[in-house]
Amino acid sequence: MSSCFFSIMYMMKMQGEETLQCFNRRTDSLKFIVFFLWLITAPEGRAGSVSRRLTVQTGGSLIIPCHYDRKYTDHKKYWCFHAKSAYNYCSILAYANETKGRVSVIDHPDQSFFTVTMRNLQNEDTGAYWCVVEIEGIFERDESEQLYLTVQSAPDVSVVNSSVSGQEGGDISVQCFYSSGYKNKLKQWCRYKDQSCYTVGRTNTSQNSSVQISDDGRGSFTVLMTGLRLTDSDWYYCSAGDLQAPVQLNVSENSQVPFLTVNEPKSESVTTEVSERNGHYLYLELLIPAVVLLMVIVIVESAVKLRKKHNRNEYITEVNRVRASDTVSGNGSSSVLAENDVTYTSVIVQPKTEASSPVSVEDEVTYSSVHKWKPLNT
């Protein structure tokens, strides 16, 4: 009886273990199915959390910074796109440090961000984009940040220049534009790295610098940063409501005399003025000698012409005077001229005499006066 009881208990135990193993196998299969479904659908579900919304003009270009954790410095980065915000179906447009078509991606590992440059944007480029850091491993998710870009003929939020430069201790100003629909929205100037934002008014950022934002209420607001420091170099953005316009700020060392602060726009104007002034001086240095040389040539040529004309007039006057004297005084008047310039010659023509016809010597003599004129040098 007891042996039969133990046999029944053993059979029940074995059956229970088999049932438990079967249940565990089914549970593992169910877990795998659930995980597989999550792997497919979860990224698409997360795609709805847009961190940035940008606008750009049709045909324009845009530079977008993508920050990442320093531990991902050596990982692959890429930029992908899907018009309907489906991350698991997004198309990789370009990897870091390569250019494909109208898209360029450049990694800056020393600053823990990469930039995406998109050119000649059209309406069909409107949609969702992702900054992605590739994480190796089958069950590891890539690190990503979603942005939504809208291409418009008249952007709702934009800036005049997406890149500005200034000198240490100087000032810079950035003008941001917004459409009428964003007139009453919150206006801000923010830093991407730490998401520190400044609103309309004046905010002291340190002992030596400040940020001032003034809204004209007519479609633009101006950001003025004074007392710039080298550490202010970074990516910022103008925002009105939930729309952003990225701006890169570069601050360089001040090479001017201490206590002399020059902001970027003035620096550019001064540099342009100095360049124009140097060019003007170089032009004068070349022009003045040429003008002087030309004047000397003209003066010399005029003097030579006047000298020739004067000599010619003297010659004509002398000739006329001599002719007049000859007319009044006759042949003997030629003695008026200098003795050195007059030569008198007696010519005696004596033909052969024939014996049958003697000729008187006096009848055969011819007298002539030869005037030797010494012309004036012309």
Stockholm file with secondary structure:
# STOCKHOLM 1.0

chainA/1-378         MSSCFFSIMYMMKMQGEETLQCFNRRTDSLKFIVFFLWLITAPEGRAGSVSRRLTVQTGGSLIIPCHYDRKYTDHKKYWCFHAKSAYNYCSILAYANETKGRVSVIDHPDQSFFTVTMRNLQNEDTGAYWCVVEIEGIFERDESEQLYLTVQSAPDVSVVNSSVSGQEGGDISVQCFYSSGYKNKLKQWCRYKDQSCYTVGRTNTSQNSSVQISDDGRGSFTVLMTGLRLTDSDWYYCSAGDLQAPVQLNVSENSQVPFLTVNEPKSESVTTEVSERNGHYLYLELLIPAVVLLMVIVIVESAVKLRKKHNRNEYITEVNRVRASDTVSGNGSSSVLAENDVTYTSVIVQPKTEASSPVSVEDEVTYSSVHKWKPLNT
#=GR chainA/1-378 SS CHHHHHHHHHHHHHHHHHHHHHHHHHHHHHHHHHHHHHHHHHHHHHTTCCSEEEEEETTCCEEEEEECCGGGTTSCEEEEEETTCCGGGCEEEEETTEEETTEEEEEETTTTEEEEEECSCCGGGCEEEEEEECCCSTTCCCEEEEEEEEEESSCSEEESCSEEEEETTCCEEEEEEECGGGTTSCEEEEETTTCCEEESEEEECSSSCEEEEEECSSSEEEEEEESCCGGGCEEEEEEETTEEEEEEEEEECCCSCTTCCCCHHHHHHHHHHHHHHHHHHHHHHHHHHHHHHHHHHHHHHHHHHHHHHHHHHHHHHHHHHHHHHHHHHCGGGGGGSCGGGCEEEEEECCCCCBTTBCCCTGGGEEEEEECCCCCCCC
#=GC SS_cons         CHHHHHHHHHHHHHHHHHHHHHHHHHHHHHHHHHHHHHHHHHHHHHTTCCSEEEEEETTCCEEEEEECCGGGTTSCEEEEEETTCCGGGCEEEEETTEEETTEEEEEETTTTEEEEEECSCCGGGCEEEEEEECCCSTTCCCEEEEEEEEEESSCSEEESCSEEEEETTCCEEEEEEECGGGTTSCEEEEETTTCCEEESEEEECSSSCEEEEEECSSSEEEEEEESCCGGGCEEEEEEETTEEEEEEEEEECCCSCTTCCCCHHHHHHHHHHHHHHHHHHHHHHHHHHHHHHHHHHHHHHHHHHHHHHHHHHHHHHHHHHHHHHHHHHCGGGGGGSCGGGCEEEEEECCCCCBTTBCCCTGGGEEEEEECCCCCCCC
//
